[in-house]
Amino acid sequence: MTEPMPAYGLWFLVIVNSAIFILFAYSFFKPKTKRDWRTFGAFSAFLVALFTEMYGFPLTIYFLSGWLQSSVSGVDWFSHDAGHLLEMLFGWKANPHFGPFHLLSFVFIGGGFVLIASGWRILYDAQQNNVLASTGPYSYVRHPQYIGFVVIMFGFLLQWPTILTLTMFPVLVWMYAHLARREEREARDQFGEVYTEYARRVPAFVPRIFDRGGKVA
């Protein structure tokens, strides 16, 4: 008779999953400047915190175990599947990997990586030619790569919410917004009226659904 695989304490999986997603993000983002590395480092810290609770030590489950056990019955809260808290709390009885929040998380995570990759290609070409990046995703928002990181983190929160990552999320959003404002000041100094006109037409973070005339943008 074989012993069942433990739900947590799988530190090898913490390391492997963290490394895979960090390297995957690196291949999309390709940080070069100190600001790029700060952006990438903060995102990497979020991933390490996430996978530490996903496979290493379920701090959130331990912290909320009393409330969870009294609020939702019939769930083994120290099983690995129970870490999909949203599926558990909303009463999803089947495999949580096929639950609505878990499936939706893949949309956000995949979309975020696509946005980062497409934004990097446009930005790299613009920097090589010393022009303003204003095509592709940059024609809809001024900071598609930062938005991509936020979207990915939100996707992971849908999949596996924890106290630590929920706490880190607004801090990282603020940090990315702060870095974006610094980039805008530098771009305005470099491109002058060209950037001012671009910023007038293109929103910073949330794309316009309708143009000024009320038509779909």
Buried (B, 14 or more C-beta within 10 A) or exposed (E): EEEEEEBBEBEEBBBEBBBEBBEEBEEBBBBEEEEBEBBBEBBBBBBBBBBBBBBBBBBBBEEBEEEBEEEBEEBEBEBBBBBBBBBBBEEBEEEBEEBEBBEBBEEBBEBBBBBBBBBBBBBEEBEEEEEBBBEBBBBBBBBBBBBBBBBBBBBBBBBBBBBBBEEBBEEBBEBBBEBBEEBBEEBBEEBEEBBEEBBEEBEBBEEEEEEEEEEEE
